[in-house]
Amino acid sequence: MLTPSVCEFLGRFLPAEAQRHGCETIALGMVPDHVHIVVRITPRIDLPRLVQGLKGASSRLGAMQTVTGLRWAKGYEAKTVSPAALSKVVDYVKHQPEHHASRVFGG
């Protein structure tokens, strides 16, 4: 489960790590049991390496900074988004607590 302190850590870490891989973070949304991130990637990006960086590096750094409660599930789901649908997807990601009201902190 992602605690508020883990979400705070990931909110800083994930965009920085994505940028380190040459990606731009467009939106980030978190609820206690999952994370959505919309990133603009180049055609030459190695997606498994990007995800490994996002998940693996956050786990390592979180452990070093004693961030407790950060555990990633195996695997990931990735989808492409057309420019026409981007604003809808960004809105969905930014409003994760409303979409998953029964699973939010204190909800």
C-alpha positions in Angstrom: 0.0 0.0 0.0 1.2 3.5 -0.8 1.2 5.6 2.3 1.0 9.4 2.1 4.8 9.6 2.7 5.5 7.1 -0.1 3.2 9.1 -2.4 5.1 12.2 -1.5 8.4 10.5 -2.2 7.2 9.1 -5.5 5.7 12.4 -6.5 9.2 13.9 -6.4 11.2 10.8 -7.6 9.2 9.5 -10.6 9.2 12.7 -12.7 12.9 13.2 -12.0 13.7 9.5 -12.9 11.6 9.8 -16.1 13.5 12.9 -17.1 16.8 11.1 -16.5 15.6 8.6 -19.1 14.8 11.4 -21.5 11.0 11.4 -20.9 8.7 14.2 -19.9 6.1 13.5 -17.2 2.7 14.8 -18.2 0.6 13.5 -15.3 1.0 11.5 -12.2 -1.8 10.0 -10.1 -1.6 7.7 -7.1 -4.0 5.9 -4.8 -3.0 3.4 -2.1 -2.7 0.4 -4.4 -1.4 1.7 -7.7 0.3 4.5 -9.7 -0.6 6.0 -13.1 2.0 8.0 -14.9 1.7 9.6 -18.3 5.0 10.2 -19.9 6.0 11.6 -23.3 8.6 9.2 -24.7 10.8 9.3 -27.8 10.4 6.6 -30.4 13.7 5.1 -29.4 13.0 4.7 -25.7 13.6 1.3 -24.2 10.3 0.9 -22.3 11.3 -2.0 -20.0 14.5 -0.1 -19.0 12.4 3.0 -18.2 10.0 1.0 -16.0 13.0 -0.7 -14.4 14.4 2.7 -13.6 11.1 4.0 -12.2 10.4 1.0 -10.1 13.8 -0.3 -9.2 15.6 3.0 -8.6 12.6 4.2 -6.5 12.8 1.1 -4.4 16.5 1.4 -3.8 16.5 5.1 -3.0 13.4 4.7 -0.9 15.0 2.0 1.2 18.1 4.2 1.6 15.9 7.1 2.8 13.9 4.8 5.0 10.7 5.3 3.1 8.6 2.5 4.4 5.7 0.9 2.6 7.0 1.0 -1.0 6.6 -2.3 -2.7 6.0 -2.7 -6.4 4.0 -5.5 -7.9 5.6 -7.6 -10.7 5.0 -6.4 -14.2 3.4 -3.2 -15.5 0.8 -2.1 -18.1 1.7 0.4 -20.8 -0.6 2.0 -23.3 -0.1 4.5 -26.1 -2.3 7.6 -26.1 -3.3 9.6 -29.3 -2.8 13.3 -29.2 -6.6 13.7 -29.5 -7.2 11.6 -26.3 -4.3 13.0 -24.3 -6.3 15.6 -22.3 -8.9 13.0 -21.3 -6.2 10.6 -20.1 -4.3 13.3 -18.2 -7.6 14.4 -16.5 -8.3 10.7 -15.5 -4.8 10.3 -14.1 -4.8 13.6 -12.2 -8.1 12.7 -10.6 -7.3 9.2 -9.3 -8.7 9.7 -5.8 -12.1 10.5 -7.3 -12.0 7.5 -9.6 -11.1 5.2 -6.8 -12.9 6.9 -3.9 -13.3 3.6 -1.9 -9.5 3.1 -2.0 -8.1 6.5 -1.1 -6.6 7.5 2.2 -9.3 8.1 4.7 -12.0 7.3 2.0 
